[in-house]
Amino acid sequence: MTKTTPLDWYAEAIPFDELLQIARSHIDQCNARSRPEVYQCALQVVRQKLCPCAASEAQLVNALVDEFLRTGQR
């Protein structure tokens, strides 16, 4: 478990910072503009990079989206 992510329960099979970097790259390639578009791109990353048995795909995707939008990096 990690304390550096918005999800304290997230066991870092892939460290959250690394997953966020992968998501940022993918979101930029998607040319996502709105939160729903960013969400769909982040969802693709979670589904491609994590085990489909992840405890809560939606919470993890929301954390990636929130952090991407919070930092304003495009």
Protein Blocks (a to p, Z undefined) as FASTA:
>chain_A
ZZkbfblklccfbafklmmmmmmmmmmmnopabfklmmmmmmmmmmmmpcfkbfblmlmm
mmmmmmmmmnopZZ
